[in-house]
Amino acid sequence: MRDSFSELSYEELLSKKQELAKKYRDLRFNMVIGHIENSLEKRTLRRKIACLNTMIHEFDLGIRK
């Protein structure tokens, strides 16, 4: 589950978050339709988005530079 998000810049974190959010929306849509192979992917995407949100917040607070 661990991706190397720590060396990304602020702008890269924002774009990665948007990309994962779109992937998460598509996955949720496919789950409703019933065309899903890995049901655990939803959980891992949610956790990756949460990790990105934490890092973005740290940039906003000045903890990360």
PDBQT receptor file of N, H, CA, C and O in Angstrom, charges set to zero:
ATOM      1  N   MET A   1       0.817  -1.177   0.000  1.00  0.00    +0.000 N 
ATOM      2  CA  MET A   1       0.000   0.000   0.000  1.00  0.00    +0.000 C 
ATOM      3  C   MET A   1       0.869   1.252   0.000  1.00  0.00    +0.000 C 
ATOM      4  O   MET A   1       0.434   2.288  -0.503  1.00  0.00    +0.000 OA
ATOM      5  N   ARG A   2       2.056   1.194   0.536  1.00  0.00    +0.000 N 
ATOM      6  H   ARG A   2       2.409   0.352   0.945  1.00  0.00    +0.000 HD
ATOM      7  CA  ARG A   2       2.915   2.359   0.643  1.00  0.00    +0.000 C 
ATOM      8  C   ARG A   2       3.431   2.776  -0.733  1.00  0.00    +0.000 C 
ATOM      9  O   ARG A   2       4.111   2.008  -1.413  1.00  0.00    +0.000 OA
ATOM     10  N   ASP A   3       3.106   3.966  -1.118  1.00  0.00    +0.000 N 
ATOM     11  H   ASP A   3       2.553   4.590  -0.566  1.00  0.00    +0.000 HD
ATOM     12  CA  ASP A   3       3.693   4.578  -2.294  1.00  0.00    +0.000 C 
ATOM     13  C   ASP A   3       4.675   5.623  -1.812  1.00  0.00    +0.000 C 
ATOM     14  O   ASP A   3       4.622   6.055  -0.660  1.00  0.00    +0.000 OA
ATOM     15  N   SER A   4       5.560   6.023  -2.683  1.00  0.00    +0.000 N 
ATOM     16  H   SER A   4       5.603   5.673  -3.619  1.00  0.00    +0.000 HD
ATOM     17  CA  SER A   4       6.564   7.007  -2.277  1.00  0.00    +0.000 C 
ATOM     18  C   SER A   4       6.018   8.409  -2.489  1.00  0.00    +0.000 C 
ATOM     19  O   SER A   4       6.409   9.099  -3.431  1.00  0.00    +0.000 OA
ATOM     20  N   PHE A   5       5.116   8.825  -1.613  1.00  0.00    +0.000 N 
ATOM     21  H   PHE A   5       4.799   8.264  -0.848  1.00  0.00    +0.000 HD
ATOM     22  CA  PHE A   5       4.532  10.155  -1.695  1.00  0.00    +0.000 C 
ATOM     23  C   PHE A   5       5.410  11.185  -0.997  1.00  0.00    +0.000 C 
ATOM     24  O   PHE A   5       5.232  12.384  -1.215  1.00  0.00    +0.000 OA
ATOM     25  N   SER A   6       6.346  10.754  -0.169  1.00  0.00    +0.000 N 
ATOM     26  H   SER A   6       6.490   9.780   0.008  1.00  0.00    +0.000 HD
ATOM     27  CA  SER A   6       7.084  11.683   0.672  1.00  0.00    +0.000 C 
ATOM     28  C   SER A   6       7.987  12.617  -0.114  1.00  0.00    +0.000 C 
ATOM     29  O   SER A   6       8.249  13.727   0.349  1.00  0.00    +0.000 OA
ATOM     30  N   GLU A   7       8.474  12.218  -1.282  1.00  0.00    +0.000 N 
ATOM     31  H   GLU A   7       8.260  11.316  -1.658  1.00  0.00    +0.000 HD
ATOM     32  CA  GLU A   7       9.366  13.081  -2.035  1.00  0.00    +0.000 C 
ATOM     33  C   GLU A   7       8.644  13.918  -3.098  1.00  0.00    +0.000 C 
ATOM     34  O   GLU A   7       9.292  14.580  -3.909  1.00  0.00    +0.000 OA
ATOM     35  N   LEU A   8       7.322  13.891  -3.098  1.00  0.00    +0.000 N 
ATOM     36  H   LEU A   8       6.796  13.353  -2.440  1.00  0.00    +0.000 HD
ATOM     37  CA  LEU A   8       6.568  14.691  -4.060  1.00  0.00    +0.000 C 
ATOM     38  C   LEU A   8       6.423  16.130  -3.574  1.00  0.00    +0.000 C 
ATOM     39  O   LEU A   8       6.375  16.397  -2.373  1.00  0.00    +0.000 OA
ATOM     40  N   SER A   9       6.355  17.044  -4.530  1.00  0.00    +0.000 N 
ATOM     41  H   SER A   9       6.394  16.827  -5.505  1.00  0.00    +0.000 HD
ATOM     42  CA  SER A   9       6.140  18.448  -4.181  1.00  0.00    +0.000 C 
ATOM     43  C   SER A   9       4.655  18.683  -3.908  1.00  0.00    +0.000 C 
ATOM     44  O   SER A   9       3.824  17.794  -4.093  1.00  0.00    +0.000 OA
ATOM     45  N   TYR A  10       4.345  19.893  -3.465  1.00  0.00    +0.000 N 
ATOM     46  H   TYR A  10       5.020  20.615  -3.314  1.00  0.00    +0.000 HD
ATOM     47  CA  TYR A  10       2.964  20.246  -3.118  1.00  0.00    +0.000 C 
ATOM     48  C   TYR A  10       2.038  20.115  -4.327  1.00  0.00    +0.000 C 
ATOM     49  O   TYR A  10       0.951  19.547  -4.222  1.00  0.00    +0.000 OA
ATOM     50  N   GLU A  11       2.466  20.638  -5.465  1.00  0.00    +0.000 N 
ATOM     51  H   GLU A  11       3.349  21.100  -5.550  1.00  0.00    +0.000 HD
ATOM     52  CA  GLU A  11       1.640  20.573  -6.673  1.00  0.00    +0.000 C 
ATOM     53  C   GLU A  11       1.451  19.141  -7.150  1.00  0.00    +0.000 C 
ATOM     54  O   GLU A  11       0.375  18.774  -7.622  1.00  0.00    +0.000 OA
ATOM     55  N   GLU A  12       2.497  18.335  -7.027  1.00  0.00    +0.000 N 
ATOM     56  H   GLU A  12       3.371  18.633  -6.643  1.00  0.00    +0.000 HD
ATOM     57  CA  GLU A  12       2.398  16.928  -7.416  1.00  0.00    +0.000 C 
ATOM     58  C   GLU A  12       1.450  16.170  -6.490  1.00  0.00    +0.000 C 
ATOM     59  O   GLU A  12       0.718  15.286  -6.934  1.00  0.00    +0.000 OA
ATOM     60  N   LEU A  13       1.466  16.517  -5.205  1.00  0.00    +0.000 N 
ATOM     61  H   LEU A  13       2.060  17.235  -4.845  1.00  0.00    +0.000 HD
ATOM     62  CA  LEU A  13       0.543  15.884  -4.258  1.00  0.00    +0.000 C 
ATOM     63  C   LEU A  13      -0.902  16.205  -4.614  1.00  0.00    +0.000 C 
ATOM     64  O   LEU A  13      -1.772  15.335  -4.562  1.00  0.00    +0.000 OA
ATOM     65  N   LEU A  14      -1.151  17.468  -4.977  1.00  0.00    +0.000 N 
ATOM     66  H   LEU A  14      -0.445  18.174  -5.020  1.00  0.00    +0.000 HD
ATOM     67  CA  LEU A  14      -2.513  17.862  -5.345  1.00  0.00    +0.000 C 
ATOM     68  C   LEU A  14      -2.984  17.126  -6.600  1.00  0.00    +0.000 C 
ATOM     69  O   LEU A  14      -4.123  16.662  -6.658  1.00  0.00    +0.000 OA
ATOM     70  N   SER A  15      -2.115  17.020  -7.595  1.00  0.00    +0.000 N 
ATOM     71  H   SER A  15      -1.190  17.397  -7.548  1.00  0.00    +0.000 HD
ATOM     72  CA  SER A  15      -2.515  16.330  -8.826  1.00  0.00    +0.000 C 
ATOM     73  C   SER A  15      -2.705  14.833  -8.585  1.00  0.00    +0.000 C 
ATOM     74  O   SER A  15      -3.608  14.223  -9.157  1.00  0.00    +0.000 OA
ATOM     75  N   LYS A  16      -1.860  14.241  -7.743  1.00  0.00    +0.000 N 
ATOM     76  H   LYS A  16      -1.127  14.737  -7.278  1.00  0.00    +0.000 HD
ATOM     77  CA  LYS A  16      -1.995  12.813  -7.415  1.00  0.00    +0.000 C 
ATOM     78  C   LYS A  16      -3.292  12.560  -6.662  1.00  0.00    +0.000 C 
ATOM     79  O   LYS A  16      -3.953  11.542  -6.872  1.00  0.00    +0.000 OA
ATOM     80  N   LYS A  17      -3.658  13.499  -5.777  1.00  0.00    +0.000 N 
ATOM     81  H   LYS A  17      -3.121  14.326  -5.606  1.00  0.00    +0.000 HD
ATOM     82  CA  LYS A  17      -4.911  13.374  -5.030  1.00  0.00    +0.000 C 
ATOM     83  C   LYS A  17      -6.109  13.416  -5.974  1.00  0.00    +0.000 C 
ATOM     84  O   LYS A  17      -7.042  12.627  -5.827  1.00  0.00    +0.000 OA
ATOM     85  N   GLN A  18      -6.088  14.330  -6.938  1.00  0.00    +0.000 N 
ATOM     86  H   GLN A  18      -5.329  14.971  -7.057  1.00  0.00    +0.000 HD
ATOM     87  CA  GLN A  18      -7.182  14.406  -7.911  1.00  0.00    +0.000 C 
ATOM     88  C   GLN A  18      -7.268  13.138  -8.743  1.00  0.00    +0.000 C 
ATOM     89  O   GLN A  18      -8.360  12.651  -9.036  1.00  0.00    +0.000 OA
ATOM     90  N   GLU A  19      -6.109  12.605  -9.124  1.00  0.00    +0.000 N 
ATOM     91  H   GLU A  19      -5.222  13.001  -8.886  1.00  0.00    +0.000 HD
ATOM     92  CA  GLU A  19      -6.080  11.372  -9.917  1.00  0.00    +0.000 C 
ATOM     93  C   GLU A  19      -6.665  10.200  -9.135  1.00  0.00    +0.000 C 
ATOM     94  O   GLU A  19      -7.465   9.432  -9.671  1.00  0.00    +0.000 OA
ATOM     95  N   LEU A  20      -6.269  10.059  -7.869  1.00  0.00    +0.000 N 
ATOM     96  H   LEU A  20      -5.619  10.683  -7.434  1.00  0.00    +0.000 HD
ATOM     97  CA  LEU A  20      -6.781   8.963  -7.047  1.00  0.00    +0.000 C 
ATOM     98  C   LEU A  20      -8.256   9.144  -6.724  1.00  0.00    +0.000 C 
ATOM     99  O   LEU A  20      -8.991   8.161  -6.630  1.00  0.00    +0.000 OA
ATOM    100  N   ALA A  21      -8.705  10.391  -6.553  1.00  0.00    +0.000 N 
ATOM    101  H   ALA A  21      -8.108  11.190  -6.629  1.00  0.00    +0.000 HD
ATOM    102  CA  ALA A  21     -10.119  10.639  -6.276  1.00  0.00    +0.000 C 
ATOM    103  C   ALA A  21     -10.974  10.240  -7.474  1.00  0.00    +0.000 C 
ATOM    104  O   ALA A  21     -12.059   9.684  -7.304  1.00  0.00    +0.000 OA
ATOM    105  N   LYS A  22     -10.493  10.520  -8.682  1.00  0.00    +0.000 N 
ATOM    106  H   LYS A  22      -9.611  10.972  -8.820  1.00  0.00    +0.000 HD
ATOM    107  CA  LYS A  22     -11.224  10.121  -9.890  1.00  0.00    +0.000 C 
ATOM    108  C   LYS A  22     -11.274   8.596  -9.997  1.00  0.00    +0.000 C 
ATOM    109  O   LYS A  22     -12.309   8.022 -10.335  1.00  0.00    +0.000 OA
ATOM    110  N   LYS A  23     -10.149   7.951  -9.707  1.00  0.00    +0.000 N 
ATOM    111  H   LYS A  23      -9.307   8.417  -9.433  1.00  0.00    +0.000 HD
ATOM    112  CA  LYS A  23     -10.095   6.488  -9.745  1.00  0.00    +0.000 C 
ATOM    113  C   LYS A  23     -11.047   5.889  -8.712  1.00  0.00    +0.000 C 
ATOM    114  O   LYS A  23     -11.693   4.872  -8.968  1.00  0.00    +0.000 OA
ATOM    115  N   TYR A  24     -11.130   6.533  -7.532  1.00  0.00    +0.000 N 
ATOM    116  H   TYR A  24     -10.606   7.358  -7.325  1.00  0.00    +0.000 HD
ATOM    117  CA  TYR A  24     -12.027   6.067  -6.472  1.00  0.00    +0.000 C 
ATOM    118  C   TYR A  24     -13.491   6.205  -6.881  1.00  0.00    +0.000 C 
ATOM    119  O   TYR A  24     -14.295   5.305  -6.637  1.00  0.00    +0.000 OA
ATOM    120  N   ARG A  25     -13.837   7.341  -7.510  1.00  0.00    +0.000 N 
ATOM    121  H   ARG A  25     -13.184   8.072  -7.708  1.00  0.00    +0.000 HD
ATOM    122  CA  ARG A  25     -15.214   7.523  -7.995  1.00  0.00    +0.000 C 
ATOM    123  C   ARG A  25     -15.577   6.469  -9.031  1.00  0.00    +0.000 C 
ATOM    124  O   ARG A  25     -16.668   5.901  -8.988  1.00  0.00    +0.000 OA
ATOM    125  N   ASP A  26     -14.660   6.207  -9.966  1.00  0.00    +0.000 N 
ATOM    126  H   ASP A  26     -13.774   6.669 -10.000  1.00  0.00    +0.000 HD
ATOM    127  CA  ASP A  26     -14.918   5.186 -10.985  1.00  0.00    +0.000 C 
ATOM    128  C   ASP A  26     -15.077   3.804 -10.354  1.00  0.00    +0.000 C 
ATOM    129  O   ASP A  26     -15.923   3.016 -10.775  1.00  0.00    +0.000 OA
ATOM    130  N   LEU A  27     -14.267   3.520  -9.350  1.00  0.00    +0.000 N 
ATOM    131  H   LEU A  27     -13.580   4.161  -9.008  1.00  0.00    +0.000 HD
ATOM    132  CA  LEU A  27     -14.349   2.229  -8.676  1.00  0.00    +0.000 C 
ATOM    133  C   LEU A  27     -15.681   2.079  -7.950  1.00  0.00    +0.000 C 
ATOM    134  O   LEU A  27     -16.297   1.013  -7.991  1.00  0.00    +0.000 OA
ATOM    135  N   ARG A  28     -16.126   3.144  -7.286  1.00  0.00    +0.000 N 
ATOM    136  H   ARG A  28     -15.626   4.009  -7.253  1.00  0.00    +0.000 HD
ATOM    137  CA  ARG A  28     -17.425   3.092  -6.603  1.00  0.00    +0.000 C 
ATOM    138  C   ARG A  28     -18.553   2.876  -7.595  1.00  0.00    +0.000 C 
ATOM    139  O   ARG A  28     -19.483   2.114  -7.330  1.00  0.00    +0.000 OA
ATOM    140  N   PHE A  29     -18.473   3.546  -8.738  1.00  0.00    +0.000 N 
ATOM    141  H   PHE A  29     -17.717   4.164  -8.953  1.00  0.00    +0.000 HD
ATOM    142  CA  PHE A  29     -19.486   3.370  -9.776  1.00  0.00    +0.000 C 
ATOM    143  C   PHE A  29     -19.506   1.927 -10.262  1.00  0.00    +0.000 C 
ATOM    144  O   PHE A  29     -20.575   1.338 -10.425  1.00  0.00    +0.000 OA
ATOM    145  N   ASN A  30     -18.332   1.362 -10.493  1.00  0.00    +0.000 N 
ATOM    146  H   ASN A  30     -17.464   1.841 -10.362  1.00  0.00    +0.000 HD
ATOM    147  CA  ASN A  30     -18.257  -0.025 -10.966  1.00  0.00    +0.000 C 
ATOM    148  C   ASN A  30     -18.727  -1.009  -9.904  1.00  0.00    +0.000 C 
ATOM    149  O   ASN A  30     -19.249  -2.072 -10.241  1.00  0.00    +0.000 OA
ATOM    150  N   MET A  31     -18.553  -0.676  -8.629  1.00  0.00    +0.000 N 
ATOM    151  H   MET A  31     -18.129   0.187  -8.356  1.00  0.00    +0.000 HD
ATOM    152  CA  MET A  31     -19.043  -1.567  -7.574  1.00  0.00    +0.000 C 
ATOM    153  C   MET A  31     -20.565  -1.604  -7.564  1.00  0.00    +0.000 C 
ATOM    154  O   MET A  31     -21.159  -2.650  -7.304  1.00  0.00    +0.000 OA
ATOM    155  N   VAL A  32     -21.198  -0.475  -7.844  1.00  0.00    +0.000 N 
ATOM    156  H   VAL A  32     -20.716   0.376  -8.055  1.00  0.00    +0.000 HD
ATOM    157  CA  VAL A  32     -22.658  -0.434  -7.878  1.00  0.00    +0.000 C 
ATOM    158  C   VAL A  32     -23.170  -1.261  -9.051  1.00  0.00    +0.000 C 
ATOM    159  O   VAL A  32     -24.155  -1.989  -8.934  1.00  0.00    +0.000 OA
ATOM    160  N   ILE A  33     -22.486  -1.134 -10.176  1.00  0.00    +0.000 N 
ATOM    161  H   ILE A  33     -21.685  -0.542 -10.271  1.00  0.00    +0.000 HD
ATOM    162  CA  ILE A  33     -22.882  -1.900 -11.362  1.00  0.00    +0.000 C 
ATOM    163  C   ILE A  33     -22.604  -3.387 -11.165  1.00  0.00    +0.000 C 
ATOM    164  O   ILE A  33     -23.364  -4.237 -11.629  1.00  0.00    +0.000 OA
ATOM    165  N   GLY A  34     -21.518  -3.688 -10.478  1.00  0.00    +0.000 N 
ATOM    166  H   GLY A  34     -20.900  -2.998 -10.102  1.00  0.00    +0.000 HD
ATOM    167  CA  GLY A  34     -21.199  -5.079 -10.203  1.00  0.00    +0.000 C 
ATOM    168  C   GLY A  34     -20.021  -5.603 -10.989  1.00  0.00    +0.000 C 
ATOM    169  O   GLY A  34     -19.794  -6.813 -11.008  1.00  0.00    +0.000 OA
ATOM    170  N   HIS A  35     -19.260  -4.733 -11.642  1.00  0.00    +0.000 N 
ATOM    171  H   HIS A  35     -19.445  -3.751 -11.627  1.00  0.00    +0.000 HD
ATOM    172  CA  HIS A  35     -18.107  -5.158 -12.429  1.00  0.00    +0.000 C 
ATOM    173  C   HIS A  35     -16.819  -4.837 -11.690  1.00  0.00    +0.000 C 
ATOM    174  O   HIS A  35     -16.053  -3.974 -12.117  1.00  0.00    +0.000 OA
ATOM    175  N   ILE A  36     -16.581  -5.523 -10.590  1.00  0.00    +0.000 N 
ATOM    176  H   ILE A  36     -17.204  -6.224 -10.243  1.00  0.00    +0.000 HD
ATOM    177  CA  ILE A  36     -15.395  -5.259  -9.783  1.00  0.00    +0.000 C 
ATOM    178  C   ILE A  36     -14.657  -6.567  -9.549  1.00  0.00    +0.000 C 
ATOM    179  O   ILE A  36     -15.271  -7.594  -9.261  1.00  0.00    +0.000 OA
ATOM    180  N   GLU A  37     -13.327  -6.521  -9.674  1.00  0.00    +0.000 N 
ATOM    181  H   GLU A  37     -12.829  -5.686  -9.907  1.00  0.00    +0.000 HD
ATOM    182  CA  GLU A  37     -12.519  -7.720  -9.462  1.00  0.00    +0.000 C 
ATOM    183  C   GLU A  37     -11.980  -7.779  -8.043  1.00  0.00    +0.000 C 
ATOM    184  O   GLU A  37     -12.089  -8.806  -7.373  1.00  0.00    +0.000 OA
ATOM    185  N   ASN A  38     -11.397  -6.672  -7.584  1.00  0.00    +0.000 N 
ATOM    186  H   ASN A  38     -11.309  -5.837  -8.129  1.00  0.00    +0.000 HD
ATOM    187  CA  ASN A  38     -10.765  -6.642  -6.271  1.00  0.00    +0.000 C 
ATOM    188  C   ASN A  38     -11.537  -5.687  -5.367  1.00  0.00    +0.000 C 
ATOM    189  O   ASN A  38     -11.459  -4.471  -5.542  1.00  0.00    +0.000 OA
ATOM    190  N   SER A  39     -12.261  -6.212  -4.429  1.00  0.00    +0.000 N 
ATOM    191  H   SER A  39     -12.324  -7.200  -4.287  1.00  0.00    +0.000 HD
ATOM    192  CA  SER A  39     -13.080  -5.370  -3.560  1.00  0.00    +0.000 C 
ATOM    193  C   SER A  39     -12.248  -4.631  -2.514  1.00  0.00    +0.000 C 
ATOM    194  O   SER A  39     -12.722  -3.649  -1.943  1.00  0.00    +0.000 OA
ATOM    195  N   LEU A  40     -11.033  -5.074  -2.254  1.00  0.00    +0.000 N 
ATOM    196  H   LEU A  40     -10.648  -5.872  -2.718  1.00  0.00    +0.000 HD
ATOM    197  CA  LEU A  40     -10.172  -4.407  -1.280  1.00  0.00    +0.000 C 
ATOM    198  C   LEU A  40      -9.507  -3.166  -1.854  1.00  0.00    +0.000 C 
ATOM    199  O   LEU A  40      -8.934  -2.372  -1.107  1.00  0.00    +0.000 OA
ATOM    200  N   GLU A  41      -9.574  -2.990  -3.152  1.00  0.00    +0.000 N 
ATOM    201  H   GLU A  41     -10.039  -3.636  -3.758  1.00  0.00    +0.000 HD
ATOM    202  CA  GLU A  41      -8.957  -1.823  -3.775  1.00  0.00    +0.000 C 
ATOM    203  C   GLU A  41      -9.611  -0.525  -3.307  1.00  0.00    +0.000 C 
ATOM    204  O   GLU A  41      -8.955   0.514  -3.229  1.00  0.00    +0.000 OA
ATOM    205  N   LYS A  42     -10.897  -0.587  -2.997  1.00  0.00    +0.000 N 
ATOM    206  H   LYS A  42     -11.431  -1.430  -3.060  1.00  0.00    +0.000 HD
ATOM    207  CA  LYS A  42     -11.612   0.596  -2.505  1.00  0.00    +0.000 C 
ATOM    208  C   LYS A  42     -10.988   1.079  -1.197  1.00  0.00    +0.000 C 
ATOM    209  O   LYS A  42     -10.784   2.279  -1.010  1.00  0.00    +0.000 OA
ATOM    210  N   ARG A  43     -10.689   0.159  -0.304  1.00  0.00    +0.000 N 
ATOM    211  H   ARG A  43     -10.855  -0.816  -0.456  1.00  0.00    +0.000 HD
ATOM    212  CA  ARG A  43     -10.089   0.511   0.979  1.00  0.00    +0.000 C 
ATOM    213  C   ARG A  43      -8.694   1.093   0.793  1.00  0.00    +0.000 C 
ATOM    214  O   ARG A  43      -8.351   2.091   1.426  1.00  0.00    +0.000 OA
ATOM    215  N   THR A  44      -7.890   0.484  -0.066  1.00  0.00    +0.000 N 
ATOM    216  H   THR A  44      -8.168  -0.327  -0.580  1.00  0.00    +0.000 HD
ATOM    217  CA  THR A  44      -6.531   0.976  -0.251  1.00  0.00    +0.000 C 
ATOM    218  C   THR A  44      -6.522   2.357  -0.903  1.00  0.00    +0.000 C 
ATOM    219  O   THR A  44      -5.682   3.192  -0.566  1.00  0.00    +0.000 OA
ATOM    220  N   LEU A  45      -7.441   2.604  -1.828  1.00  0.00    +0.000 N 
ATOM    221  H   LEU A  45      -8.123   1.925  -2.102  1.00  0.00    +0.000 HD
ATOM    222  CA  LEU A  45      -7.526   3.930  -2.439  1.00  0.00    +0.000 C 
ATOM    223  C   LEU A  45      -7.929   4.978  -1.413  1.00  0.00    +0.000 C 
ATOM    224  O   LEU A  45      -7.377   6.078  -1.396  1.00  0.00    +0.000 OA
ATOM    225  N   ARG A  46      -8.887   4.644  -0.559  1.00  0.00    +0.000 N 
ATOM    226  H   ARG A  46      -9.336   3.751  -0.572  1.00  0.00    +0.000 HD
ATOM    227  CA  ARG A  46      -9.315   5.573   0.484  1.00  0.00    +0.000 C 
ATOM    228  C   ARG A  46      -8.156   5.921   1.414  1.00  0.00    +0.000 C 
ATOM    229  O   ARG A  46      -7.993   7.076   1.807  1.00  0.00    +0.000 OA
ATOM    230  N   ARG A  47      -7.364   4.930   1.758  1.00  0.00    +0.000 N 
ATOM    231  H   ARG A  47      -7.497   3.992   1.438  1.00  0.00    +0.000 HD
ATOM    232  CA  ARG A  47      -6.235   5.157   2.655  1.00  0.00    +0.000 C 
ATOM    233  C   ARG A  47      -5.135   5.979   1.987  1.00  0.00    +0.000 C 
ATOM    234  O   ARG A  47      -4.506   6.818   2.633  1.00  0.00    +0.000 OA
ATOM    235  N   LYS A  48      -4.904   5.742   0.704  1.00  0.00    +0.000 N 
ATOM    236  H   LYS A  48      -5.415   5.061   0.179  1.00  0.00    +0.000 HD
ATOM    237  CA  LYS A  48      -3.915   6.546  -0.022  1.00  0.00    +0.000 C 
ATOM    238  C   LYS A  48      -4.353   7.999  -0.101  1.00  0.00    +0.000 C 
ATOM    239  O   LYS A  48      -3.536   8.907   0.049  1.00  0.00    +0.000 OA
ATOM    240  N   ILE A  49      -5.648   8.221  -0.339  1.00  0.00    +0.000 N 
ATOM    241  H   ILE A  49      -6.312   7.483  -0.461  1.00  0.00    +0.000 HD
ATOM    242  CA  ILE A  49      -6.170   9.593  -0.401  1.00  0.00    +0.000 C 
ATOM    243  C   ILE A  49      -6.030  10.259   0.966  1.00  0.00    +0.000 C 
ATOM    244  O   ILE A  49      -5.701  11.443   1.044  1.00  0.00    +0.000 OA
ATOM    245  N   ALA A  50      -6.272   9.522   2.031  1.00  0.00    +0.000 N 
ATOM    246  H   ALA A  50      -6.539   8.561   1.968  1.00  0.00    +0.000 HD
ATOM    247  CA  ALA A  50      -6.127  10.074   3.377  1.00  0.00    +0.000 C 
ATOM    248  C   ALA A  50      -4.670  10.437   3.656  1.00  0.00    +0.000 C 
ATOM    249  O   ALA A  50      -4.395  11.467   4.272  1.00  0.00    +0.000 OA
ATOM    250  N   CYS A  51      -3.752   9.613   3.215  1.00  0.00    +0.000 N 
ATOM    251  H   CYS A  51      -3.975   8.777   2.714  1.00  0.00    +0.000 HD
ATOM    252  CA  CYS A  51      -2.329   9.895   3.388  1.00  0.00    +0.000 C 
ATOM    253  C   CYS A  51      -1.940  11.159   2.631  1.00  0.00    +0.000 C 
ATOM    254  O   CYS A  51      -1.205  11.998   3.151  1.00  0.00    +0.000 OA
ATOM    255  N   LEU A  52      -2.430  11.293   1.412  1.00  0.00    +0.000 N 
ATOM    256  H   LEU A  52      -3.027  10.612   0.989  1.00  0.00    +0.000 HD
ATOM    257  CA  LEU A  52      -2.150  12.491   0.625  1.00  0.00    +0.000 C 
ATOM    258  C   LEU A  52      -2.744  13.730   1.282  1.00  0.00    +0.000 C 
ATOM    259  O   LEU A  52      -2.109  14.783   1.314  1.00  0.00    +0.000 OA
ATOM    260  N   ASN A  53      -3.961  13.607   1.806  1.00  0.00    +0.000 N 
ATOM    261  H   ASN A  53      -4.478  12.751   1.780  1.00  0.00    +0.000 HD
ATOM    262  CA  ASN A  53      -4.581  14.739   2.496  1.00  0.00    +0.000 C 
ATOM    263  C   ASN A  53      -3.742  15.170   3.699  1.00  0.00    +0.000 C 
ATOM    264  O   ASN A  53      -3.599  16.365   3.958  1.00  0.00    +0.000 OA
ATOM    265  N   THR A  54      -3.193  14.214   4.425  1.00  0.00    +0.000 N 
ATOM    266  H   THR A  54      -3.309  13.244   4.214  1.00  0.00    +0.000 HD
ATOM    267  CA  THR A  54      -2.347  14.524   5.574  1.00  0.00    +0.000 C 
ATOM    268  C   THR A  54      -1.098  15.275   5.136  1.00  0.00    +0.000 C 
ATOM    269  O   THR A  54      -0.720  16.265   5.761  1.00  0.00    +0.000 OA
ATOM    270  N   MET A  55      -0.458  14.816   4.074  1.00  0.00    +0.000 N 
ATOM    271  H   MET A  55      -0.765  14.011   3.566  1.00  0.00    +0.000 HD
ATOM    272  CA  MET A  55       0.748  15.474   3.592  1.00  0.00    +0.000 C 
ATOM    273  C   MET A  55       0.458  16.876   3.066  1.00  0.00    +0.000 C 
ATOM    274  O   MET A  55       1.250  17.795   3.274  1.00  0.00    +0.000 OA
ATOM    275  N   ILE A  56      -0.662  17.041   2.392  1.00  0.00    +0.000 N 
ATOM    276  H   ILE A  56      -1.306  16.294   2.223  1.00  0.00    +0.000 HD
ATOM    277  CA  ILE A  56      -1.050  18.363   1.891  1.00  0.00    +0.000 C 
ATOM    278  C   ILE A  56      -1.297  19.304   3.066  1.00  0.00    +0.000 C 
ATOM    279  O   ILE A  56      -0.907  20.471   3.022  1.00  0.00    +0.000 OA
ATOM    280  N   HIS A  57      -1.940  18.801   4.111  1.00  0.00    +0.000 N 
ATOM    281  H   HIS A  57      -2.256  17.853   4.147  1.00  0.00    +0.000 HD
ATOM    282  CA  HIS A  57      -2.201  19.611   5.296  1.00  0.00    +0.000 C 
ATOM    283  C   HIS A  57      -0.893  19.995   5.991  1.00  0.00    +0.000 C 
ATOM    284  O   HIS A  57      -0.763  21.106   6.506  1.00  0.00    +0.000 OA
ATOM    285  N   GLU A  58       0.080  19.067   6.005  1.00  0.00    +0.000 N 
ATOM    286  H   GLU A  58      -0.026  18.164   5.587  1.00  0.00    +0.000 HD
ATOM    287  CA  GLU A  58       1.368  19.385   6.597  1.00  0.00    +0.000 C 
ATOM    288  C   GLU A  58       2.075  20.489   5.825  1.00  0.00    +0.000 C 
ATOM    289  O   GLU A  58       2.736  21.335   6.428  1.00  0.00    +0.000 OA
ATOM    290  N   PHE A  59       1.947  20.496   4.504  1.00  0.00    +0.000 N 
ATOM    291  H   PHE A  59       1.409  19.810   4.014  1.00  0.00    +0.000 HD
ATOM    292  CA  PHE A  59       2.502  21.584   3.699  1.00  0.00    +0.000 C 
ATOM    293  C   PHE A  59       1.826  22.904   4.063  1.00  0.00    +0.000 C 
ATOM    294  O   PHE A  59       2.488  23.935   4.181  1.00  0.00    +0.000 OA
ATOM    295  N   ASP A  60       0.512  22.868   4.237  1.00  0.00    +0.000 N 
ATOM    296  H   ASP A  60      -0.026  22.030   4.141  1.00  0.00    +0.000 HD
ATOM    297  CA  ASP A  60      -0.229  24.084   4.571  1.00  0.00    +0.000 C 
ATOM    298  C   ASP A  60       0.178  24.633   5.942  1.00  0.00    +0.000 C 
ATOM    299  O   ASP A  60       0.226  25.847   6.140  1.00  0.00    +0.000 OA
ATOM    300  N   LEU A  61       0.469  23.736   6.882  1.00  0.00    +0.000 N 
ATOM    301  H   LEU A  61       0.430  22.750   6.721  1.00  0.00    +0.000 HD
ATOM    302  CA  LEU A  61       0.866  24.172   8.210  1.00  0.00    +0.000 C 
ATOM    303  C   LEU A  61       2.338  24.578   8.294  1.00  0.00    +0.000 C 
ATOM    304  O   LEU A  61       2.751  25.214   9.264  1.00  0.00    +0.000 OA
ATOM    305  N   GLY A  62       3.119  24.218   7.297  1.00  0.00    +0.000 N 
ATOM    306  H   GLY A  62       2.784  23.701   6.509  1.00  0.00    +0.000 HD
ATOM    307  CA  GLY A  62       4.535  24.552   7.298  1.00  0.00    +0.000 C 
ATOM    308  C   GLY A  62       5.409  23.486   7.906  1.00  0.00    +0.000 C 
ATOM    309  O   GLY A  62       6.598  23.722   8.124  1.00  0.00    +0.000 OA
ATOM    310  N   ILE A  63       4.863  22.321   8.188  1.00  0.00    +0.000 N 
ATOM    311  H   ILE A  63       3.898  22.129   8.011  1.00  0.00    +0.000 HD
ATOM    312  CA  ILE A  63       5.644  21.231   8.756  1.00  0.00    +0.000 C 
ATOM    313  C   ILE A  63       6.559  20.627   7.686  1.00  0.00    +0.000 C 
ATOM    314  O   ILE A  63       7.720  20.317   7.953  1.00  0.00    +0.000 OA
ATOM    315  N   ARG A  64       6.032  20.469   6.500  1.00  0.00    +0.000 N 
ATOM    316  H   ARG A  64       5.088  20.721   6.284  1.00  0.00    +0.000 HD
ATOM    317  CA  ARG A  64       6.810  19.981   5.353  1.00  0.00    +0.000 C 
ATOM    318  C   ARG A  64       7.238  21.152   4.506  1.00  0.00    +0.000 C 
ATOM    319  O   ARG A  64       6.546  22.166   4.415  1.00  0.00    +0.000 OA
ATOM    320  N   LYS A  65       8.376  20.997   3.895  1.00  0.00    +0.000 N 
ATOM    321  H   LYS A  65       8.938  20.173   3.968  1.00  0.00    +0.000 HD
ATOM    322  CA  LYS A  65       8.870  22.056   3.016  1.00  0.00    +0.000 C 
ATOM    323  C   LYS A  65       9.278  21.510   1.692  1.00  0.00    +0.000 C 
ATOM    324  O   LYS A  65       9.720  22.262   0.824  1.00  0.00    +0.000 OA
TER     325      LYS A  65
